[in-house]
Amino acid sequence: MKGGLRAKLDEGQICYGMGIRISKSVEIVRLARDCGYDWLFFDHEHGPHSWDAISQLCLASIEADISPFV
């Protein structure tokens, strides 16, 4: 990972993120990108996400230069 979260952490900048538990649509990733978030946490344990939905959300996050965590 060369840009995004890693670069900000290396520079000591504040990084913003949020947990996603309910939304299944990749639109939430675009909203997070437009709001300036650096990372997203997809709660697979407590949320209704299937592994397929999680993988789609993670791919959308990577394309939006947001670091996904599951």
PyMOL Python script that loads the backbone (N, CA, C, O; Angstrom):
from pymol import cmd

cmd.read_pdbstr("""\
ATOM      1  N   MET A   1       0.843  -1.169   0.000  1.00  0.00           N
ATOM      2  CA  MET A   1       0.000   0.000   0.000  1.00  0.00           C
ATOM      3  C   MET A   1       0.893   1.238   0.000  1.00  0.00           C
ATOM      4  O   MET A   1       1.630   1.469   0.958  1.00  0.00           O
ATOM      5  N   LYS A   2       0.833   2.020  -1.047  1.00  0.00           N
ATOM      6  CA  LYS A   2       1.749   3.141  -1.176  1.00  0.00           C
ATOM      7  C   LYS A   2       1.133   4.485  -0.840  1.00  0.00           C
ATOM      8  O   LYS A   2       1.850   5.390  -0.414  1.00  0.00           O
ATOM      9  N   GLY A   3      -0.153   4.645  -1.013  1.00  0.00           N
ATOM     10  CA  GLY A   3      -0.786   5.936  -0.747  1.00  0.00           C
ATOM     11  C   GLY A   3      -1.788   5.815   0.368  1.00  0.00           C
ATOM     12  O   GLY A   3      -1.748   4.868   1.155  1.00  0.00           O
ATOM     13  N   GLY A   4      -2.685   6.768   0.438  1.00  0.00           N
ATOM     14  CA  GLY A   4      -3.800   6.692   1.358  1.00  0.00           C
ATOM     15  C   GLY A   4      -3.422   6.581   2.816  1.00  0.00           C
ATOM     16  O   GLY A   4      -2.644   7.385   3.330  1.00  0.00           O
ATOM     17  N   LEU A   5      -3.968   5.591   3.476  1.00  0.00           N
ATOM     18  CA  LEU A   5      -3.820   5.416   4.917  1.00  0.00           C
ATOM     19  C   LEU A   5      -2.359   5.258   5.334  1.00  0.00           C
ATOM     20  O   LEU A   5      -1.918   5.904   6.285  1.00  0.00           O
ATOM     21  N   ARG A   6      -1.609   4.412   4.640  1.00  0.00           N
ATOM     22  CA  ARG A   6      -0.208   4.161   5.014  1.00  0.00           C
ATOM     23  C   ARG A   6       0.613   5.449   4.981  1.00  0.00           C
ATOM     24  O   ARG A   6       1.396   5.709   5.895  1.00  0.00           O
ATOM     25  N   ALA A   7       0.442   6.247   3.946  1.00  0.00           N
ATOM     26  CA  ALA A   7       1.195   7.495   3.815  1.00  0.00           C
ATOM     27  C   ALA A   7       0.828   8.464   4.932  1.00  0.00           C
ATOM     28  O   ALA A   7       1.703   9.111   5.506  1.00  0.00           O
ATOM     29  N   LYS A   8      -0.459   8.567   5.240  1.00  0.00           N
ATOM     30  CA  LYS A   8      -0.892   9.470   6.307  1.00  0.00           C
ATOM     31  C   LYS A   8      -0.364   9.013   7.668  1.00  0.00           C
ATOM     32  O   LYS A   8       0.059   9.839   8.476  1.00  0.00           O
ATOM     33  N   LEU A   9      -0.387   7.717   7.922  1.00  0.00           N
ATOM     34  CA  LEU A   9       0.140   7.200   9.188  1.00  0.00           C
ATOM     35  C   LEU A   9       1.637   7.458   9.302  1.00  0.00           C
ATOM     36  O   LEU A   9       2.122   7.843  10.365  1.00  0.00           O
ATOM     37  N   ASP A  10       2.371   7.248   8.211  1.00  0.00           N
ATOM     38  CA  ASP A  10       3.806   7.489   8.219  1.00  0.00           C
ATOM     39  C   ASP A  10       4.138   8.955   8.479  1.00  0.00           C
ATOM     40  O   ASP A  10       5.171   9.263   9.074  1.00  0.00           O
ATOM     41  N   GLU A  11       3.262   9.859   8.033  1.00  0.00           N
ATOM     42  CA  GLU A  11       3.483  11.290   8.235  1.00  0.00           C
ATOM     43  C   GLU A  11       2.923  11.794   9.563  1.00  0.00           C
ATOM     44  O   GLU A  11       3.055  12.974   9.889  1.00  0.00           O
ATOM     45  N   GLY A  12       2.300  10.902  10.325  1.00  0.00           N
ATOM     46  CA  GLY A  12       1.752  11.285  11.624  1.00  0.00           C
ATOM     47  C   GLY A  12       0.450  12.067  11.535  1.00  0.00           C
ATOM     48  O   GLY A  12       0.062  12.743  12.487  1.00  0.00           O
ATOM     49  N   GLN A  13      -0.222  11.978  10.399  1.00  0.00           N
ATOM     50  CA  GLN A  13      -1.490  12.688  10.232  1.00  0.00           C
ATOM     51  C   GLN A  13      -2.632  11.935  10.909  1.00  0.00           C
ATOM     52  O   GLN A  13      -2.536  10.734  11.160  1.00  0.00           O
ATOM     53  N   ILE A  14      -3.695  12.647  11.195  1.00  0.00           N
ATOM     54  CA  ILE A  14      -4.898  12.027  11.735  1.00  0.00           C
ATOM     55  C   ILE A  14      -5.620  11.312  10.597  1.00  0.00           C
ATOM     56  O   ILE A  14      -5.777  11.868   9.509  1.00  0.00           O
ATOM     57  N   CYS A  15      -6.055  10.087  10.847  1.00  0.00           N
ATOM     58  CA  CYS A  15      -6.765   9.294   9.861  1.00  0.00           C
ATOM     59  C   CYS A  15      -8.176   9.023  10.364  1.00  0.00           C
ATOM     60  O   CYS A  15      -8.376   8.652  11.521  1.00  0.00           O
ATOM     61  N   TYR A  16      -9.142   9.210   9.489  1.00  0.00           N
ATOM     62  CA  TYR A  16     -10.538   9.054   9.862  1.00  0.00           C
ATOM     63  C   TYR A  16     -11.131   7.800   9.241  1.00  0.00           C
ATOM     64  O   TYR A  16     -10.808   7.444   8.108  1.00  0.00           O
ATOM     65  N   GLY A  17     -11.992   7.140   9.985  1.00  0.00           N
ATOM     66  CA  GLY A  17     -12.659   5.955   9.494  1.00  0.00           C
ATOM     67  C   GLY A  17     -13.983   5.752  10.189  1.00  0.00           C
ATOM     68  O   GLY A  17     -14.346   6.489  11.106  1.00  0.00           O
ATOM     69  N   MET A  18     -14.697   4.743   9.738  1.00  0.00           N
ATOM     70  CA  MET A  18     -15.963   4.408  10.376  1.00  0.00           C
ATOM     71  C   MET A  18     -16.259   2.934  10.214  1.00  0.00           C
ATOM     72  O   MET A  18     -15.749   2.271   9.311  1.00  0.00           O
ATOM     73  N   GLY A  19     -17.092   2.439  11.104  1.00  0.00           N
ATOM     74  CA  GLY A  19     -17.527   1.052  11.050  1.00  0.00           C
ATOM     75  C   GLY A  19     -18.827   0.931  10.276  1.00  0.00           C
ATOM     76  O   GLY A  19     -19.734   1.749  10.427  1.00  0.00           O
ATOM     77  N   ILE A  20     -18.904  -0.086   9.454  1.00  0.00           N
ATOM     78  CA  ILE A  20     -20.095  -0.351   8.655  1.00  0.00           C
ATOM     79  C   ILE A  20     -20.672  -1.684   9.133  1.00  0.00           C
ATOM     80  O   ILE A  20     -20.015  -2.723   9.071  1.00  0.00           O
ATOM     81  N   ARG A  21     -21.918  -1.626   9.612  1.00  0.00           N
ATOM     82  CA  ARG A  21     -22.527  -2.854  10.111  1.00  0.00           C
ATOM     83  C   ARG A  21     -23.789  -3.226   9.351  1.00  0.00           C
ATOM     84  O   ARG A  21     -24.115  -4.408   9.245  1.00  0.00           O
ATOM     85  N   ILE A  22     -24.502  -2.251   8.822  1.00  0.00           N
ATOM     86  CA  ILE A  22     -25.811  -2.539   8.248  1.00  0.00           C
ATOM     87  C   ILE A  22     -25.846  -2.388   6.726  1.00  0.00           C
ATOM     88  O   ILE A  22     -26.465  -3.210   6.051  1.00  0.00           O
ATOM     89  N   SER A  23     -25.220  -1.393   6.187  1.00  0.00           N
ATOM     90  CA  SER A  23     -25.318  -1.121   4.748  1.00  0.00           C
ATOM     91  C   SER A  23     -24.680  -2.227   3.925  1.00  0.00           C
ATOM     92  O   SER A  23     -23.552  -2.644   4.189  1.00  0.00           O
ATOM     93  N   LYS A  24     -25.412  -2.696   2.928  1.00  0.00           N
ATOM     94  CA  LYS A  24     -24.899  -3.736   2.032  1.00  0.00           C
ATOM     95  C   LYS A  24     -24.488  -3.174   0.686  1.00  0.00           C
ATOM     96  O   LYS A  24     -23.863  -3.877  -0.107  1.00  0.00           O
ATOM     97  N   SER A  25     -24.821  -1.938   0.413  1.00  0.00           N
ATOM     98  CA  SER A  25     -24.563  -1.339  -0.890  1.00  0.00           C
ATOM     99  C   SER A  25     -23.165  -0.726  -0.947  1.00  0.00           C
ATOM    100  O   SER A  25     -22.681  -0.173   0.040  1.00  0.00           O
ATOM    101  N   VAL A  26     -22.528  -0.830  -2.102  1.00  0.00           N
ATOM    102  CA  VAL A  26     -21.211  -0.219  -2.272  1.00  0.00           C
ATOM    103  C   VAL A  26     -21.297   1.302  -2.296  1.00  0.00           C
ATOM    104  O   VAL A  26     -20.269   1.978  -2.272  1.00  0.00           O
ATOM    105  N   GLU A  27     -22.496   1.841  -2.344  1.00  0.00           N
ATOM    106  CA  GLU A  27     -22.664   3.297  -2.298  1.00  0.00           C
ATOM    107  C   GLU A  27     -22.109   3.883  -1.006  1.00  0.00           C
ATOM    108  O   GLU A  27     -21.690   5.040  -0.987  1.00  0.00           O
ATOM    109  N   ILE A  28     -22.101   3.112   0.062  1.00  0.00           N
ATOM    110  CA  ILE A  28     -21.567   3.602   1.339  1.00  0.00           C
ATOM    111  C   ILE A  28     -20.080   3.921   1.198  1.00  0.00           C
ATOM    112  O   ILE A  28     -19.576   4.825   1.864  1.00  0.00           O
ATOM    113  N   VAL A  29     -19.383   3.195   0.346  1.00  0.00           N
ATOM    114  CA  VAL A  29     -17.957   3.440   0.112  1.00  0.00           C
ATOM    115  C   VAL A  29     -17.778   4.779  -0.608  1.00  0.00           C
ATOM    116  O   VAL A  29     -16.886   5.556  -0.267  1.00  0.00           O
ATOM    117  N   ARG A  30     -18.606   5.040  -1.581  1.00  0.00           N
ATOM    118  CA  ARG A  30     -18.519   6.321  -2.295  1.00  0.00           C
ATOM    119  C   ARG A  30     -18.841   7.486  -1.366  1.00  0.00           C
ATOM    120  O   ARG A  30     -18.211   8.541  -1.446  1.00  0.00           O
ATOM    121  N   LEU A  31     -19.816   7.299  -0.488  1.00  0.00           N
ATOM    122  CA  LEU A  31     -20.130   8.331   0.510  1.00  0.00           C
ATOM    123  C   LEU A  31     -18.932   8.580   1.425  1.00  0.00           C
ATOM    124  O   LEU A  31     -18.588   9.728   1.708  1.00  0.00           O
ATOM    125  N   ALA A  32     -18.302   7.504   1.884  1.00  0.00           N
ATOM    126  CA  ALA A  32     -17.143   7.634   2.767  1.00  0.00           C
ATOM    127  C   ALA A  32     -15.998   8.349   2.051  1.00  0.00           C
ATOM    128  O   ALA A  32     -15.327   9.196   2.640  1.00  0.00           O
ATOM    129  N   ARG A  33     -15.777   8.011   0.793  1.00  0.00           N
ATOM    130  CA  ARG A  33     -14.726   8.677   0.014  1.00  0.00           C
ATOM    131  C   ARG A  33     -15.000  10.172  -0.102  1.00  0.00           C
ATOM    132  O   ARG A  33     -14.106  10.992   0.105  1.00  0.00           O
ATOM    133  N   ASP A  34     -16.237  10.519  -0.432  1.00  0.00           N
ATOM    134  CA  ASP A  34     -16.593  11.926  -0.606  1.00  0.00           C
ATOM    135  C   ASP A  34     -16.540  12.704   0.706  1.00  0.00           C
ATOM    136  O   ASP A  34     -16.388  13.926   0.699  1.00  0.00           O
ATOM    137  N   CYS A  35     -16.665  12.003   1.826  1.00  0.00           N
ATOM    138  CA  CYS A  35     -16.584  12.652   3.147  1.00  0.00           C
ATOM    139  C   CYS A  35     -15.151  12.699   3.675  1.00  0.00           C
ATOM    140  O   CYS A  35     -14.898  13.293   4.723  1.00  0.00           O
ATOM    141  N   GLY A  36     -14.208  12.076   2.957  1.00  0.00           N
ATOM    142  CA  GLY A  36     -12.808  12.153   3.334  1.00  0.00           C
ATOM    143  C   GLY A  36     -12.310  11.072   4.275  1.00  0.00           C
ATOM    144  O   GLY A  36     -11.267  11.241   4.907  1.00  0.00           O
ATOM    145  N   TYR A  37     -13.035   9.961   4.383  1.00  0.00           N
ATOM    146  CA  TYR A  37     -12.588   8.879   5.267  1.00  0.00           C
ATOM    147  C   TYR A  37     -11.391   8.145   4.665  1.00  0.00           C
ATOM    148  O   TYR A  37     -11.260   8.026   3.447  1.00  0.00           O
ATOM    149  N   ASP A  38     -10.526   7.658   5.549  1.00  0.00           N
ATOM    150  CA  ASP A  38      -9.313   6.955   5.135  1.00  0.00           C
ATOM    151  C   ASP A  38      -9.441   5.440   5.247  1.00  0.00           C
ATOM    152  O   ASP A  38      -8.755   4.709   4.533  1.00  0.00           O
ATOM    153  N   TRP A  39     -10.305   4.963   6.130  1.00  0.00           N
ATOM    154  CA  TRP A  39     -10.475   3.529   6.325  1.00  0.00           C
ATOM    155  C   TRP A  39     -11.921   3.218   6.686  1.00  0.00           C
ATOM    156  O   TRP A  39     -12.645   4.066   7.207  1.00  0.00           O
ATOM    157  N   LEU A  40     -12.325   1.986   6.399  1.00  0.00           N
ATOM    158  CA  LEU A  40     -13.648   1.488   6.744  1.00  0.00           C
ATOM    159  C   LEU A  40     -13.504   0.130   7.405  1.00  0.00           C
ATOM    160  O   LEU A  40     -12.705  -0.700   6.973  1.00  0.00           O
ATOM    161  N   PHE A  41     -14.277  -0.089   8.451  1.00  0.00           N
ATOM    162  CA  PHE A  41     -14.302  -1.384   9.136  1.00  0.00           C
ATOM    163  C   PHE A  41     -15.643  -2.039   8.851  1.00  0.00           C
ATOM    164  O   PHE A  41     -16.687  -1.509   9.233  1.00  0.00           O
ATOM    165  N   PHE A  42     -15.624  -3.185   8.184  1.00  0.00           N
ATOM    166  CA  PHE A  42     -16.838  -3.919   7.869  1.00  0.00           C
ATOM    167  C   PHE A  42     -17.036  -5.004   8.933  1.00  0.00           C
ATOM    168  O   PHE A  42     -16.255  -5.950   9.030  1.00  0.00           O
ATOM    169  N   ASP A  43     -18.091  -4.845   9.722  1.00  0.00           N
ATOM    170  CA  ASP A  43     -18.360  -5.733  10.859  1.00  0.00           C
ATOM    171  C   ASP A  43     -19.069  -6.997  10.377  1.00  0.00           C
ATOM    172  O   ASP A  43     -20.294  -7.029  10.254  1.00  0.00           O
ATOM    173  N   HIS A  44     -18.294  -8.013  10.112  1.00  0.00           N
ATOM    174  CA  HIS A  44     -18.852  -9.280   9.620  1.00  0.00           C
ATOM    175  C   HIS A  44     -19.451 -10.100  10.754  1.00  0.00           C
ATOM    176  O   HIS A  44     -20.343 -10.916  10.522  1.00  0.00           O
ATOM    177  N   GLU A  45     -18.974  -9.895  11.972  1.00  0.00           N
ATOM    178  CA  GLU A  45     -19.463 -10.681  13.106  1.00  0.00           C
ATOM    179  C   GLU A  45     -20.862 -10.253  13.534  1.00  0.00           C
ATOM    180  O   GLU A  45     -21.709 -11.102  13.811  1.00  0.00           O
ATOM    181  N   HIS A  46     -21.114  -8.956  13.591  1.00  0.00           N
ATOM    182  CA  HIS A  46     -22.388  -8.455  14.097  1.00  0.00           C
ATOM    183  C   HIS A  46     -23.322  -7.934  13.009  1.00  0.00           C
ATOM    184  O   HIS A  46     -24.450  -7.540  13.305  1.00  0.00           O
ATOM    185  N   GLY A  47     -22.880  -7.926  11.779  1.00  0.00           N
ATOM    186  CA  GLY A  47     -23.690  -7.403  10.680  1.00  0.00           C
ATOM    187  C   GLY A  47     -24.242  -8.513   9.810  1.00  0.00           C
ATOM    188  O   GLY A  47     -23.884  -9.679   9.980  1.00  0.00           O
ATOM    189  N   PRO A  48     -25.112  -8.157   8.879  1.00  0.00           N
ATOM    190  CA  PRO A  48     -25.759  -9.153   8.020  1.00  0.00           C
ATOM    191  C   PRO A  48     -24.982  -9.491   6.749  1.00  0.00           C
ATOM    192  O   PRO A  48     -25.515 -10.165   5.867  1.00  0.00           O
ATOM    193  N   HIS A  49     -23.743  -9.041   6.640  1.00  0.00           N
ATOM    194  CA  HIS A  49     -22.989  -9.206   5.400  1.00  0.00           C
ATOM    195  C   HIS A  49     -22.615 -10.659   5.130  1.00  0.00           C
ATOM    196  O   HIS A  49     -22.187 -11.385   6.027  1.00  0.00           O
ATOM    197  N   SER A  50     -22.783 -11.062   3.884  1.00  0.00           N
ATOM    198  CA  SER A  50     -22.249 -12.348   3.432  1.00  0.00           C
ATOM    199  C   SER A  50     -20.799 -12.110   3.025  1.00  0.00           C
ATOM    200  O   SER A  50     -20.361 -10.964   2.916  1.00  0.00           O
ATOM    201  N   TRP A  51     -20.059 -13.184   2.802  1.00  0.00           N
ATOM    202  CA  TRP A  51     -18.680 -13.015   2.344  1.00  0.00           C
ATOM    203  C   TRP A  51     -18.644 -12.374   0.964  1.00  0.00           C
ATOM    204  O   TRP A  51     -17.710 -11.636   0.649  1.00  0.00           O
ATOM    205  N   ASP A  52     -19.638 -12.645   0.148  1.00  0.00           N
ATOM    206  CA  ASP A  52     -19.705 -12.028  -1.171  1.00  0.00           C
ATOM    207  C   ASP A  52     -19.886 -10.514  -1.043  1.00  0.00           C
ATOM    208  O   ASP A  52     -19.217  -9.745  -1.734  1.00  0.00           O
ATOM    209  N   ALA A  53     -20.792 -10.090  -0.158  1.00  0.00           N
ATOM    210  CA  ALA A  53     -21.012  -8.651   0.053  1.00  0.00           C
ATOM    211  C   ALA A  53     -19.759  -7.990   0.617  1.00  0.00           C
ATOM    212  O   ALA A  53     -19.396  -6.888   0.205  1.00  0.00           O
ATOM    213  N   ILE A  54     -19.100  -8.660   1.558  1.00  0.00           N
ATOM    214  CA  ILE A  54     -17.862  -8.119   2.147  1.00  0.00           C
ATOM    215  C   ILE A  54     -16.802  -7.938   1.063  1.00  0.00           C
ATOM    216  O   ILE A  54     -16.122  -6.913   1.024  1.00  0.00           O
ATOM    217  N   SER A  55     -16.661  -8.929   0.185  1.00  0.00           N
ATOM    218  CA  SER A  55     -15.630  -8.821  -0.863  1.00  0.00           C
ATOM    219  C   SER A  55     -15.952  -7.675  -1.820  1.00  0.00           C
ATOM    220  O   SER A  55     -15.044  -6.963  -2.247  1.00  0.00           O
ATOM    221  N   GLN A  56     -17.221  -7.484  -2.164  1.00  0.00           N
ATOM    222  CA  GLN A  56     -17.604  -6.370  -3.031  1.00  0.00           C
ATOM    223  C   GLN A  56     -17.327  -5.024  -2.358  1.00  0.00           C
ATOM    224  O   GLN A  56     -16.846  -4.093  -3.004  1.00  0.00           O
ATOM    225  N   LEU A  57     -17.628  -4.921  -1.067  1.00  0.00           N
ATOM    226  CA  LEU A  57     -17.363  -3.686  -0.321  1.00  0.00           C
ATOM    227  C   LEU A  57     -15.861  -3.406  -0.235  1.00  0.00           C
ATOM    228  O   LEU A  57     -15.426  -2.262  -0.369  1.00  0.00           O
ATOM    229  N   CYS A  58     -15.084  -4.446  -0.013  1.00  0.00           N
ATOM    230  CA  CYS A  58     -13.630  -4.274   0.064  1.00  0.00           C
ATOM    231  C   CYS A  58     -13.040  -3.850  -1.280  1.00  0.00           C
ATOM    232  O   CYS A  58     -12.174  -2.977  -1.328  1.00  0.00           O
ATOM    233  N   LEU A  59     -13.499  -4.457  -2.359  1.00  0.00           N
ATOM    234  CA  LEU A  59     -13.020  -4.066  -3.688  1.00  0.00           C
ATOM    235  C   LEU A  59     -13.384  -2.624  -4.007  1.00  0.00           C
ATOM    236  O   LEU A  59     -12.572  -1.886  -4.566  1.00  0.00           O
ATOM    237  N   ALA A  60     -14.593  -2.222  -3.657  1.00  0.00           N
ATOM    238  CA  ALA A  60     -15.003  -0.831  -3.872  1.00  0.00           C
ATOM    239  C   ALA A  60     -14.152   0.112  -3.032  1.00  0.00           C
ATOM    240  O   ALA A  60     -13.817   1.209  -3.477  1.00  0.00           O
ATOM    241  N   SER A  61     -13.802  -0.308  -1.825  1.00  0.00           N
ATOM    242  CA  SER A  61     -12.956   0.521  -0.959  1.00  0.00           C
ATOM    243  C   SER A  61     -11.564   0.709  -1.540  1.00  0.00           C
ATOM    244  O   SER A  61     -11.032   1.819  -1.541  1.00  0.00           O
ATOM    245  N   ILE A  62     -10.984  -0.355  -2.027  1.00  0.00           N
ATOM    246  CA  ILE A  62      -9.657  -0.289  -2.612  1.00  0.00           C
ATOM    247  C   ILE A  62      -9.661   0.637  -3.832  1.00  0.00           C
ATOM    248  O   ILE A  62      -8.741   1.434  -4.018  1.00  0.00           O
ATOM    249  N   GLU A  63     -10.692   0.526  -4.652  1.00  0.00           N
ATOM    250  CA  GLU A  63     -10.805   1.409  -5.818  1.00  0.00           C
ATOM    251  C   GLU A  63     -10.956   2.876  -5.417  1.00  0.00           C
ATOM    252  O   GLU A  63     -10.527   3.772  -6.143  1.00  0.00           O
ATOM    253  N   ALA A  64     -11.568   3.113  -4.255  1.00  0.00           N
ATOM    254  CA  ALA A  64     -11.781   4.484  -3.767  1.00  0.00           C
ATOM    255  C   ALA A  64     -10.598   4.979  -2.933  1.00  0.00           C
ATOM    256  O   ALA A  64     -10.663   6.072  -2.371  1.00  0.00           O
ATOM    257  N   ASP A  65      -9.514   4.193  -2.841  1.00  0.00           N
ATOM    258  CA  ASP A  65      -8.339   4.526  -2.042  1.00  0.00           C
ATOM    259  C   ASP A  65      -8.675   4.672  -0.559  1.00  0.00           C
ATOM    260  O   ASP A  65      -8.153   5.546   0.133  1.00  0.00           O
ATOM    261  N   ILE A  66      -9.566   3.789  -0.091  1.00  0.00           N
ATOM    262  CA  ILE A  66      -9.909   3.695   1.325  1.00  0.00           C
ATOM    263  C   ILE A  66      -9.489   2.299   1.781  1.00  0.00           C
ATOM    264  O   ILE A  66      -9.792   1.307   1.117  1.00  0.00           O
ATOM    265  N   SER A  67      -8.798   2.226   2.903  1.00  0.00           N
ATOM    266  CA  SER A  67      -8.337   0.934   3.409  1.00  0.00           C
ATOM    267  C   SER A  67      -9.481   0.184   4.078  1.00  0.00           C
ATOM    268  O   SER A  67     -10.077   0.696   5.025  1.00  0.00           O
ATOM    269  N   PRO A  68      -9.804  -1.030   3.599  1.00  0.00           N
ATOM    270  CA  PRO A  68     -10.862  -1.809   4.229  1.00  0.00           C
ATOM    271  C   PRO A  68     -10.309  -2.731   5.307  1.00  0.00           C
ATOM    272  O   PRO A  68      -9.228  -3.302   5.161  1.00  0.00           O
ATOM    273  N   PHE A  69     -11.064  -2.866   6.390  1.00  0.00           N
ATOM    274  CA  PHE A  69     -10.758  -3.824   7.457  1.00  0.00           C
ATOM    275  C   PHE A  69     -12.007  -4.635   7.703  1.00  0.00           C
ATOM    276  O   PHE A  69     -13.112  -4.094   7.677  1.00  0.00           O
ATOM    277  N   VAL A  70     -11.851  -5.936   7.944  1.00  0.00           N
ATOM    278  CA  VAL A  70     -13.003  -6.806   8.200  1.00  0.00           C
ATOM    279  C   VAL A  70     -12.814  -7.440   9.555  1.00  0.00           C
ATOM    280  O   VAL A  70     -13.659  -8.219   9.996  1.00  0.00           O
TER     281      VAL A  70
END
""", "prot")
cmd.dss("prot")
cmd.show_as("cartoon", "prot")
cmd.util.cbc("prot")
cmd.orient("prot")
